[in-house]
Every structure is written in structure tokens, then in C-alpha cells.
Amino acid sequence: MTRYLARNPARPDAAPSLWRRLKQAALVLATGVLVASCSGSLSNMTGGEGVASEPAPSVPGTTIGTGNVKVALILPLSAGGQAGAAAVSLRNAAELAMSEFSQPDIQLLVKDDRGTPEGARAATQAAISEGAELILGPLFADAVRAAGQVARGAGRPVIAFSTDAGVAAPGVYLLSFMPESEVERVVAYAARQGLRSFAALIPNTAYGRVAQAAFQTAVARNGGRIVAMETYDRASAAAQAAKIAAVAGGTSPQVNAVFVPDSGDSLIAVAQALHGAGVDPQKVRMLGTGVWNEARIFSQPGLQGGWFAAPDAAGFNAFAQRYRAKYGSDPTRIATLGYDAVSLAAALVRTQGAQRFSEPVLTNASGFAGADGVFRFNPNGTNERGLAVLEIRNGTAVPVSPAPRQLGAGG
């Protein structure tokens, strides 16, 4: 049985007793090395890219559980490709949460939004007409925006899975892995280690643009300076890497670190280009985000010693093991969002009475503990997560700064 901790909004110091009260219904916080990407293609997708252009016919709604409190789960179940696979995994994770929570007093109304804003709007309207008090999902940014308009008009809060901070708003909370948090964490850690001069090589993608803005903010906030910054696409990666190497290469680099918020083959190509142009990772620290969290990245010579921020892994590993045992397949990396959302809803129903989904409860500063560590919702709808900083070492990633077990006043 897993465990879930929902900290008391009225009494942040009451967590130990509440833990005992919820000991049969919570997620375990643990540390470890993340084994799969937290913010890779699926996170880019949830920001609005990759929505199915020709959605299949809507999947009929289903119901999970027989509790008194109705909660909607809105997902692109009939969408194709990665979107559909992610939706099924999120739905399965929600069902797993229901089965592991001791007698949850909720009834989960599962709705298909077909991966479109129109579908999300219709699904939200249907769920509210059926008595849903809380909306979980959707996955895509445009769908979240549409669902949020309907839900807020009816006075219902939304806990969505998009990574696009632009769709967050009071009453529309994002549970996702947000690049802004990862960038702030790794830059702040670098600054504490004495790194003050930075360069950046930014992919010309939606994710890259978000990471770039977050990087500029984080460097300024932590007392650093950006010496050089270049944007690249596949065709220009080598040329732009050479420009960064002009300040980051040689025997006396002008910068302490180079930030590259990219993933997969693109990151490998950029790392090889930087290394080939004379950037020595023993002299200049490479920095990244959770999209680095992929086993094949860890063997790249140009990234050895590099730091990136991501959730600790033991909670996800334990969740994945139980998921495989129940469904006979691996969950997508974002499946824990469905698990945590349903577990949180069930815990709040059990402990918070009539105020269960109110703004003060959902945005309490003490936050909550989930499969990927502690998190809390900000009043503006964004979130803060307790993240670890990991260092790439000879084919693996080792935590050099563990994720916090609780969030302080400043996050």
C-alpha cells in the first residue's frame, strides 16, 4: 500500500498526525536517480504541440468508483499517437490510485476531449452537469484553456496536466513538470557553487523559448550574468555551437557554465558540437533541465559532470512497478500526474470537509507529497516542486543536491 500526505492548510505543523490519519492512503516520498524524462516530448506536447490533427470519434465516458463526491477526469483518450498513449496511461494511473486509496469517497467521471478545445469544452460541460465538483485534466494547453473557461464560469476548480504556464490562472492549477522550476533549481544550485558567468545554447522550439525566458530570470535572480546566448535549429546547431565555444572553449573560458535545454538526438548533436569546438566539461559546467533525463545522454563525453534538475525517482519507480503488475505494460512518465491528482482529490475529500476543493485548501503553503516529491499550487495556477539536482557521471546520473522533503516559504 502506498501513502499520501496532504498537509493541513490550517496547521502546517500538523503533518505528522495527519500522516498517521492517512497512513493507508498516501504516496511515499523517496530519493534516487530518475530513470525517464520528466519533461521531454510529452511535456512539450502538453504545452500545445502535437495535438492530433484528425481526432478519432469520442470514446464514451466511463465511471470509476461509487463515492459521494464526483470528480471529472478529462483526457484525449481517442487521440492518436503519443497523445492517446499518454491519455490511457493517465487514466490507468487514476484507476490505480482509486484501488490503492482505502475506501475513497469519490466517483471519477472519465471524459474524452478528443485532444481538441471543442472536445474539452463539451466534456467539461457534461461533467459539471453530472455534478463534478473538481476537474482533473485536460492534457493539452488549448484544451486546458477551453475547459478552464467553462469550469471557472461554474465555480469549479481545475487541476490540469499541461506544462504551459500561459494557461495557468486562479482556479486553474497545473500539476505538471514545469520547465521554469527546473531551470530555477539548477541555476540556483550552480550559483551556490560559485558559478556566476553563463552562456546558453537554446533550441528554436516552444520548450526552448520557455526555458530561455526562465534562464534569463533565474540568472538575474541569482546574481549571475549571461555572457553569450545563441538560438539554433537542426541545420544551424554546429555553427551556433562554435559561437558559444568562442567564450566557453580554450584554456581560459570566459564563462563558468553553458545551459542547453534540449533532449534526445538534438542534445547529443549539440553536446558533440560543443565538445568538438573545444568546450571542456571539466572546465565549463554543462547545465540542463529534466529533458536530459535519458540513459543514452549519460554516456556523452561532452556532458560529463553536467547538472540538471529533476524529481527524485524512487517514487516513480515504485509506482511503475505497481502499474506494470496491474496493467502488464510500462506507464508513460507523466502517468504519476493522474495518480497524484486522484490521490489528492480523495485525501482532500476525506480530511477537508466542505472546503475540500476551495482555493485556500488547494494553495496552502505547506503543499502536498506525491509520487515525484513535494509540490504546491501557487495562487496564479502554476506550481512549485521539490526537485533534485543530478550530475552526469560515466553513464549514470547521481544526485548532488537531494530534493527537499518540504517546501520553504520561498519554495
N, C-alpha and C positions, 0 to 999 in steps of 0.2 A: 504493500500500500504506500503510495506517495503522500506527500504532505504539502499543505498550502498554508501560507501565513498571510493574513490580511490584517494589517496593523490598525489599531483603533484610532480613528481620526481625532477623537476627543482626548485620548490619553496615549500619546506616542510611547510613554514608558510602560504601557500595559502589554507590550508584545509577548513577554514570557507566559503570562496567564492565558492570553488569547491563543498562543501556540498550543497550550495544553488542551484548551477547549476545542481546537480544530485539529487535534493530532491525527484524526482519521481522514482528514480532507485537505491535504496541502502538498505543495511541491517542495522538494528538497533543494536547498542551496548548496552548491559544491564547487570545487575548483578543479582545473585540469586544462588540457590543451584542446582547443577547438578542432574538430576533425572535418568540418564542412563549412562552406562560405556562409556568413551571416548576411551579407549584403551584395551578393553577386547578381546574376542575371534576374533572379526572381525579385530582388529588391528594386532593380532598375525597372522591371516590368510593373511592379505595383505603383511606381511613380507615374505611370501613364503610358509607358511604352509597351508594345507587344499585345495590345488588346486584339482579340480575334476579330478580323475584318468581316467574316461571314459566320456569325454565331449559329449554332445548331438550334433546333426547336427547344423551348424551355423544358427543363426537367420538372416533373410535378413535385410540389412541395411535400416534405415529409415531416414527421414529428418524432422527437426523441425525448423520452421521459414523460411522466404524468404528474409533475408537480403543479402547485397552485399558481406560481409566478411564470408568466410567459415571456420568453426571451427569443428574439429572432436571430438567426444566423444566415447572412446573405452572402452568397458566393457565386462565381461564374462556373457553375457545375457543367453546363452544356458547352462551354467554350472549348476550343481545340488546343492542342499542343501543351506547352508548359502551363498555360493558364488553367486548363481543365485538370491537369495532373495536380497542380497546387491546390485547386479547389477541393478535389477529392481527398487529398491528404489533410487539409484543414478540417474538412467535415469528419473524417475518421478520427482525428485527434480530439475533436469536440465530443464525439461519442465515447472515446476512451476516457475523457475527463468525467463524463456523466457516470460511467461504470465504476470509476475509482473513487468518486466522492460518495461518502456514506449518506445514502438517502437524500439526494439533492431535491429541494422543493422547487424545482424549475421544470418547465416544459419548453423544450427547444424547438422553435418553428424554423425549419430549414427551407430557405427560399433560393431559387436560381435567378440570378440577374443577367445571365447570358453574356456577361462581360461587357455590357453596354450601359450608358447612363439611363437610357429609357427603361431598360430592364431593372436597374437598381431602383429607379423611382417607383415603378409598378410593384416591385417586391416589397419595398418599404411601406407603401400604402396598404398593401394586402396584410402585411404583418401587424401594422398598427390597428387596422380594422378588426383583426383577430385578437387584439388585446395585448400585444407585445409592449412591455414596459422599457425594454432596452434593445438596441440594435447592435449586433456584433457583425463586423464587416461593413462594407464590401472590401474587395481586394484592390481594385484599380482606382487611381486618383479621380478620374472623371465620374466613376460610379459612386465614390465616396461623396463627392461634391453634390451629386444629384440626390443621394439618399439623405445626406445631411440637411438639405433644404426641406425635404418632406418631414424628417424627424423633428427638426427644431420647430417647425410650424406646429407640430403636435405636442411639443414639450417632452420629447423622448431623447435621451442621450444616445450617442453613437460611440462605439469603440471599434475603430477601423484598422485595417491592416496595410494601408498604403504607406510608402516611405516619403511621400511628397508633403513637406511641411506646409506647402501652399494651400492644402485642403483642410488643414487643422483649423479649429475655431473653438470658441467656448461652446461646450456641449458636443463637440465632435473631436474625440480624443484618438490619437494614433498610438497603437501598441507596438508598432513595427520597430525594426532596427534602423535607426535614422543615422545617415552619414554625418550629420552635424555633431552628434555626440561622440562618434568615433574619432573625428578629426580633432575636436577639442581635447579629448583624452590623450591622444598620442602626442599632440603638440605641447600640452601642459607637462606631460612627463618628460619630454625632451628638454623643455626649458628648465625643469628642476635638475636635470643632469648637466646644466651649464651650456646647452646649445642655444645660440641666440641668432645666428645668421642662417637664413634658409633660402633655398631655391625650390622651384616646383616645375614639374612637367605634367601638364593637365590634359587628359583625353578630351577631345571635342565631342562630348556626349552630354546628355541631360544629367547623368550622375556626376560627370566631371565638373560641370558648371556649378552644381550644388556644393561639391567638395571644395572647389576653388573659393567660392564665397566664404565657406566655413573656415577654410585655411587662412584666408586674409584676416578674418575676425579673430581667430584663435591666436595667430602670431602677434597681432597688436595687443590683445588682451594679456598675453604672457610676456610682454616686454621684449619681443624679438623684432627682427626686420627681414624683409624679403629682398634679397639682392637681385634675383632674376626669376622670371616666370615665363614659360612658353606653353602654348597650346598645340596639340598635334592630332592628326588622324593617321590612319594606317600608312598612307603614302609619304607623309612628312615626318614620321617618327624619328628616323635616323638623323635627319637634318636638324630637327629641333633638339634632339639629344646632344648633338655636337655643340649647340649653342649653350646648353646647360653645362656641358663639360668644360667650357671656357672659364667658368667660375668655380666649378666643383672638381676639376681634374688637376693633374700635375702634383708636384711635390709640396706645394703650399696652397691648398684650396682656399678660396675666399669665403666659403660657406661651411657650416657645420653639418648640414643635413639637406637632403633632397626629398621632396614629397612627391609621390606618384600614386594617385588614387585610381588605379586600374586593376584589371584582373585577367586571368587566363592567358591565351596566346598573345594578346596585346601587351600585357605586363611583361611577359617573358621577352618579347622582342625589344621593348624599351629598356629592360634591365641589361640585355645583351649589348644594346647600342651604347648605353652609358658606360658599361664596363669596357667595351672596345674602344671608346673615345677617351679612356684614361681616368674615369671616376673610380677610385679605390674605396671599396666599402669599409676598409679598415681605417680610413682617414675621414670619410664622409658618411654619416649615418643615413641609410635609406629609411623613409617613413611611408606608411600606408594606412589603409583602413581595413575593415573586415573582409573586403573583397579579395584580399591577399590570402585568405584562409583556405588554401587548397594545397594538397600534398605535393603536387608537382612543382609548385612555386618554391618550396622549401629547399630544393636542390640547386637553385640558380646561383652561380658564383657571385653575380653582381648584387645579390640581395642578402648575402650572408651578414649577420649582425643587424639586419633591418628590424625595425619595430613597427608593429601595427596594433590597433585596439580592436578588441572583440569580446563578446561574452565568454566566460569560462564554459567548459564543455561537459563536465561530468553530468550536469542535469540533463542536457540534451542526449548524451549517450545513454543514460538510464531510461529516458523517455523513449528513445529509438528502439531500445531492446524490448520494451513492453509493447510498443507499436508493432514491431515485427512479429512478436509472439501472437498478437491478436489478429493481424491482417495479412501476415505472410509476405510483406514487402517493406521496403525502406520508406520512411517518411521523407517528404521534402524538408529542407532546412527550416522553412518558415512554419512548419506544422505546429511547432510549440506555441505559436500565437493563438491558434484555435484552442489548444488545450488550456493555455493560461486564461484566455478570455472567458471560457465557460467555467473554469475553476473559480475565477474571481467572482463572476456573477453568482455562483452557488454559495460561495463563502459570504458575500455581502447580504444575500437573502437570509442566510442563517443568523448573521450577527448584527445587522444594522436596522432591522425593522422597517418601518415605513419610509425611512430616509435612505434606503439601501442604494439607490442609484442617483442620489442628489449630488450636486456639484461639490459641496463640502466633503462628502464621503469619497468621491472619485478623485479629488485633487488634494487629499490630505498629504501633508509634507512628509510623513513617515513612509508613505508608499506601501508597496506590496512585494512579496517574494514569489518569483515564478521559476519555471524550468531553466531560464537563462540568467537568473540572478535577480537582484532587487531592481525595481523600477517604480516610477511615479509619473502621474499625468500632471502637466502644467495647466494652469487655468486657460491658456491660449490654445490648448489642444495638443501641443507637442508633448514629448516625454523626455525623461532622463533615465538612463540605465547605469547600473554599476558595471563597468567594463574593466577587463584586464588589459595590460599591455604585454604582448608576446614578442619574443626575439627569435628570429630565424637562425638556427644553428645546425648545420650539417644534416639537412634532410628532415628536420622537425621544427616545431615551434615551442619554445619554452617560456612560461610566464616569468617576467622580470618584475612585474608590479601586479599583485593579485587584485581581482575585483573586490570592491568594498562589500561588506555584509550589510551595511546600511548607508543611506544617503544623508549627507550632512546638509546644513542649512543652505549651502551654496551648490549642492549637487555633488 
